[in-house]
Amino acid sequence: MKILDVKTHIMEAELPKPFYWSQSVANKRGTLLVEVITDEGITGWGESFCATMPPHVPAAVVEKALKEVVVGEDPFDTSVLWEKMYNHTRMYGQKGAVIEGIAGIDIALWDIKGKALNMPVYKLLGGAYRTEIQPYATGFYRVEGGKYPEDAVKEALGYVEAGFSAMKLKIGFGVKEDTEYIYAIRKAVGPDIGLMADVNYAYDVPKARRLLYDTEGADLIWLEEPISPEDIEGYKELKNLTRTYIAAGECEFTKIAFKEWIQRRAVDILQPDLCAAGGYTECMKILAMAEAYHTQVCPHIWGSGIGLAAALQFLAVVPPSPLAIKPVEPRIEFDQSSHPFRHDLIYGAIKMDKDGIIRLPEAAGIGVEINREVIEKYSR
């Protein structure tokens, strides 16, 4: 089997009501889909994490720098092709958009391998520790004219009613305001709902330290990205101050960068994003390093249905830390914020059931079919 072509699909959709968090305002949702076509008629799909970055940036990387490396090659040679792509772009691409482009191609190659062998990707990665995964709701983005914490309390109660057993709050609007916000939601949902909070690196160490102390009574599971992702020493200062775990990793790339976080024990929970950190090939190496240092991994997920489906396959193979009769299992981040094409792109294939569980698809590859009509509708 040979790779005939690599195509990029830039997708964007305006949001009916823009939302914001501590770092940015989202007027639209966008992503880059990568389609890899083979000479045997098998097509693989991947996604490059974009968040606030225009999808045109990783698209240019894929089209102008990476495509020439993989066309004509065997899609089963995922490790070789990953290293060739990385080496080809090393001088200008050790982090950021280039690695996200590599991730999109790599995920598509694994999708091809799964389809060729009629196996889900998680089987190729070594098998599932779990086929039923508890999700947590990511949401709580703010809108202009909203009233907080009142609107957030209403949103939280809606997630409880929908069956979620955990949710992640968006904070970073001032320590005092964040503290009142967190306690208001804790009071509303009660003691049994898991709460996490994501600062999106809005604070420095002193402010994050105060937030940790001031919210200790709210029983947060973790505080995510409290400070800049460049400040590893700052993360070490915050870790172990309270019972709240410190989590980070969505802004980091490749095994080389994650090595520092893992060896220095900078966080309690590591959060690589499959569509950003390098795809399956690289994230499995990050996972192996984390396991060697007994560091818990709970991947970050924020993209379209393709990214969600791909990440679900990866999450299945993340080992509990540690493995035990009653292990603490990683949860899947299940974005509930406004997204015009996330679910329709995969025909709504991934959803939470009435028991509050997401079940692992058993279909080949990343486990979902792609709706090309949705791609055509939102392509830019």
N, C-alpha and C positions, 0 to 999 in steps of 0.2 A: 504494500500500500504506500502511495506517495501523496504528499500535499500538493494540490493543484493551485490553490488560491487562498488568500486571506482577505476577507472583506470586513470593513468597519461600518457600523450603523450608529450614527449620532442621533440620539433621541432626546427630545425636549418637549415639555408641556407647561404652559402657563398655569399657575395656581389660581383658583378662584379667590382665595384670600391669602396673601403673603404671610409667612410666619417667620419668627426670628428666635435666636438663642443668644448666648453671651458673646458670640463672635461675629455673627453674620445674619443677614436677612435673605430668605429664600422667596424669590418671586416666581420661580419655576422649578420643576424637577427634571433632571437630565441624567443621561448615562451614555456610556459607550459600550455597545455590544460588539463582540468579535466573533465572526463566523469563519471557520476553517473548513475548506472543502477538499475532499480527497478524490483520487481517481477511481475509487470503488463505490462512489455514490453516497458515502457516509459523510455527514456534516456534523461538526461539533460547534457548540456555542459556549462562549465565555463572556465575562463582564469585567470592565475596568472601573474601579471605584473612582467616583468623581466628586461627590459631595458639593463643595463650593467651587470646584475647578470646572471651567468649561470643558465639555467632553471632546471638543475639537483638539485639545492639547494632546491627550494620549492617542487620539485618532491619528494625528500627524506622526507620532512616534511609531505607531504600528505600520502605517502606510509607507513612511519614508525611511525607516531604519530597521524594523524588525521583520517585515514581510520577506525581504530578500534573503534573510538568514534561514527561514524555514521552508519556503517553497521548494519543492523537489525532494524534500527529506521525508523520512519515515515518521509518521505521527506517534508511533510507539516509542521513539527514542526521546522520551520527555526529559530525562536528566541531561542528556547530551545537548539537546536543543536549548534547554534553559541556560546552561553554562555558556553556550555559544552566543545566545542573545545578550546575556549579561556582559560577556567579554567584548562583544561588538560595540556596546554602548557605554562601557565603563568610564570613559573619559568625560562623559556628560550625563550619566544616568544612574548613579549609585543609589539614588533615592527619588521619591516623587513620581512624576508622570511616566517616566520610562519604565520603572518597575511595575507600575499599574498596567502599562501596556503589555509587558511580559506576562503579568498575571492573567490578563484576558486571553492571551493566546494559550497559555499553559492550561487553563481550565478547559478551553475548547478541545485541546489535545486529549485530555483525560476523558472528556465526554465522548470523543471518537473511539478511544480504546474501549470504553465501557460498551458502546453500541456495537463495536466489531465483535466483542466477546459475549454479547448479550448478558452483561452484568452491570449492576449499579456501581458507581465509582467507589463507594465505601468498601465493596468486596475487594476491589483491586488494591485499596489502601491497607488492607489487612483485616477487615471485618468490623462489625459494629459492636461497641460496648452497650449500645442501647438502640432500640428501634422506635421507642416512644420518648419524646423529649418535651419537657415542660418549657413553655415559652414565658418570657417576661415582656410586658408591653413597653415599648419605647414611644414616648409622645411628649406631651406637656410643653410643646413649643408655644410661644406667645404670639398673639396677634394684636395689631394696632387697635386701641380702644378697649382691650380686654381688662378685666378686673381681677386682680390676683391678691391673695390665693383663692378667692371664691371660684373663679372659673376652673382652676386646677383641681379643686376639691370635687367639683361636679364631674370633671373628666375622670378622676380617679375612681369615683363611685361607679361610673359607667364601665370601667374596666373590671371592677369587681363583679358587677352584674353580668358581664359577658363571660366570666369564668376564669379570668386571670388570677393567679395566686401570687404574682409579683409584678412590679412595674418600676421603671426608671424615670426619675424626675430630671428636668432640665433646670439648672440653677446657674449662678454666676452673676447675680445682679446686686451684689452687696451682701456682706456677711449677715448683717442684722435681718435684712429682708429674706435672705435664703433660710435663715434659722426659723423665722416665723412661718414661712411657707412650708418647710418640711414638717414642722410640728402640727400645722393645720391639717395636712394630708394624713399624717399618722393618726391623729385623733379621729378623722373621718373614716378611715378604712379599718381601724382596729389593729390589735397587736399581731395578728396572724398573717397579714399580707406582707410579703417581702418588699422592702423599699431599697432602691439604690439611687444615687444622685450623681449627675454628670455636670461638671463645672465647665468643660470645654476650655481648660487652661486659662480661666479668667483671673486667677489669683497668683500671688507670690507665696512663699513659704509662711510668713507670719500670718497672713489672712487665712490661708488654708488651715493652719494649725488652730487658729481661733474657731474656725467653722467646725473642725473635728471635735473640739472640746464642747462647743456650745450645742452641738446636735447629738451628743452621746446618748442622751435619754430617748432619742427617736429610734434607736436600734436600726441604723442603716446597715445593710449588708456590706456595701462598698461605696467609696467615694471615688469617682472616675475622673481622671485627668484634672486634678485640682490645680496643677501648675504647668508651666511650659514643658513640652516634651523634650526640650533640649537640656533640662535641668535634672539630670539623673541623681546628682547628690542631694538636691532638694527633695526628691521622692524618698530617698533613704532617710532624710530627717523626719518626714511625716509618717513613715511606716512604724507601726507598733506604738504610736502615741495613745491610741484608744482601741476599743474593740472593733472599730470599723476598718474593714480591709481597704487597702489602697490598690486601685486598678488603673492600668494604662496600656497603650500599645497600638491604638488605631492609627497613630501618626508615625509609626516606625515601619521600616522596610528591610527585608532580607535577613538571613541568618547572621550576617556579619554585624548588623546593628543590634539585633535582638540578643546577640551574645553578651554584650555589655550589660543590658538590663538583667539578664538571667544570672550571669556570674556575680554581679554586684548585689544581687538580691534586692533590687530597687523597689519591687512591688510584690504584693501578695497574689494578685491575679493579673495574668498577662492576657492582652486582648489583640492579637494580630487579626487583621482583616484579610480574608482569603483573596479578595479582589484587589487589594492594595499591596500586601506584603510579598507577593510573588507567586500566587497560585498554589495548587496542591504540591507541586514538586518542592517548592521552597518552604511552604508552611509545615510540611511533614518533618523537615529538618529542624525547624524552629520548635516544633512539638517535641521532637526527640531530645533536644537540649533542655527544654523545660522539664521534661520527665526526669532527666538525669539529675536535675537540681531540685526535684520535688516541688516544682512551682505549678500552681493551678493555672489552667488555660481555659478561658471562656471567650471565644472569638467575638469580635465586633462585626456587626452586619447592618448595612444601611444602603440598600440599592434597589434594583428592580427584582422581578420574580426570578430571573436567571441567577442573579447573585445570591438570592435567598435559597434557591434550590441547590446551588453548588455548595453554599456554606452548610446546609443541612447535611449533605454527604460528609463534609469534613468534621462537623460536630459529632457525628456518629462514631468516629474513630478516636476522638479525644479521650484518653483514659482518665478515670477519676483520680484525684490526687488526695490521699492514696487509694488504691484498690482495697475494698473491704466488703464485709457482708452487707453493711448498710452504707454505701459510699455517698459522698456529697457529689451529686451529678451536676455537670455544667448545664446551664439553660441556654435556649436559643433566643437571641434578640429578635423580637417580632415588631417591626416598625408599624405603628398605627397612625402616623401622621399622613397628611394629605399627599396622595400620589396618584395621578390620573391613569397610569398604565401598569403599575406594579403587578397587580393580580391578573388583569386581562391578558398580559403578555404570555402567561403560562396557563391560560384557561382556568384560573382560580384553583390550581391544583394543590396548593399548600394552604391549609387552613387549620385552625384550632377546633377540635371537636368539643362536644358537650361536656366531656370530662376534663377540659382544660389541657389537652395533650395535642401535640403535633406528631403525626406518625410518619415514619421514614418511607418515601416512595420506593417501590421495588423495581420500577422500570429501569431499563438500561441507561448507562451514562449518568447524567445528573438527575435523571428521573422524571423529567417533564417534557411535554411537547411545546413548541414555540408557535405562537400565533403571528404569522407573517403579516396579516392584515393590520395588526396593532403596530408592528414595526413601520409599515408603510404610512400609517396614519400620523405617527409622531416623529418620523424621520425628518431631519433638518440638514 
